[in-house]
Amino acid sequence: MTLPGNSRRPTGITVLVILYGIGLVLSIGLAAWWSSIISTPIMFGLTTDVPAWFPFVLLSAPIGISALMMGMLLRRKKSARKILVIFAIIGIVVHLLTINLLAFVIDIVVLWYLSQKHVKEYFNINE
């Protein structure tokens, strides 16, 4: 797919869009599943006091962020790259503190990838 400025979308950006899409579907699915569990009687007709819409409210942030980031990445918004850099830096700190080595390495790779010349050119960043 040729984009304005004779710049093709980098493969890594396409992968990030796909991962955000998977996150979107999983968040919606989790909210629906959790909602059905909450509304099911526990035993002897007893139910929880949590309303069935609560999981959708709780998961609305991940759902919204995933949808927003997918759109921003596909439209080459400079702010999408900035947000991804912020997410990666936050992830590096959190995963370092929680000793989650795999997630830490993934965040380092994402941060490194976003600093590559062809990715910056895709977002029209001249640094």
N, C-alpha and C positions, 0 to 999 in steps of 0.2 A: 504494500500500500504506500503510495507516494504522498507525502505530506507537503504543505507549503514550505518553501525554502529548500526544496530538493533534499530533504532529510527524511530518511526512513526511520520508523519507530525501532529503537533498539530492542533486541530480544529480551533483555532483562526487564525492560519496562512492561512488555507484554506478559512476562511471567508474573510480575507484581500485580498487574491487572487481574490475571487469572486467579492468583492467590487471594486478592481482595474479594473476587466473585465467590470463591469457595467459602471464605469467611462470612460473606453475606448470606449465602444459602444455609450454612451451618447455624448461624445466629438465629435466623428465622425458624429453622427446624427445631432448634433447642427451645426457643420461646414457645412454639406450638406444643412440643412434647411436654414441657414443664407445665404449661397451662392445663393440659389434659390430666396430668398427674395431680395437680392441685385441686381440680374440680371433682376428682374421683373420691368417693367415700373411703376413709382409711379402714375402718372396721365397725361393724354394728351400726352403720349409717352415720358415723361421725365424719365430719369434714374439717378441713383447715379453715382458719379465719382469713386466709389470704385470698383476695379476689383473683379470678381467673385471668384478668387482664394485666396483673402485676408483672409477670415475666416479660411481656412485650414492652412495658415501661422500662423495666430494668435493663433489657437488652436493646433498647432503642438507640443508645449511643453507639454500640458496635455496628448495629445495622446501618445507622445513618452515616457513620464514618466510612464504612466499607463502600457504600453506594457513592458517597461524595468523592472519595479518593479514586474510585474507578473512573468516574466522569472527568475528574480533573487530570488524571494521567492520560486519558485518551484524547483530551483537548489540548494537551501540551501546556498546561498552566504552570508558570514558574513557581507559584505558591505550592503546588503539589510536591515538587522536589524539596522545597524548604520544609514542608511538613514531614516528609519522609525522613529527612536528615534529623529533625527534632525527635521523631519517633525512634529512630535508630540510636541516637545518643541516650535518650531516656531508657531504651531497652538495654543498652550496654551497661549503664549504671545499675539498673534493677537486676539484671541477670548476673552481674558480677557480685552484687551483694547477696543474692540468693543462691549463688554457686551453681547456676544453670549453665554449664559449659557449652552445650550445643546451641542454645538460644543466643548466648554471648557471641559465639563464632558467627552465627548467621547474621546478627546485627552488625558485626564488624565487616562482613562481606558486603552487606547492603550499603553501609556507609562508604566503603571503598568504591563500590560500583557507581554510586551516585556522584562520586568525585571524578569519574573518568571523563575524558575530553568529549567523546562522542555522545555521552548522556547530557553533558552541559550544553553541547551544540543543539541537541534535540529540543531542549527547553530554552534555547536562545540566550544562554548565559555566557557573557564574555568576561571571564575572570582569568 
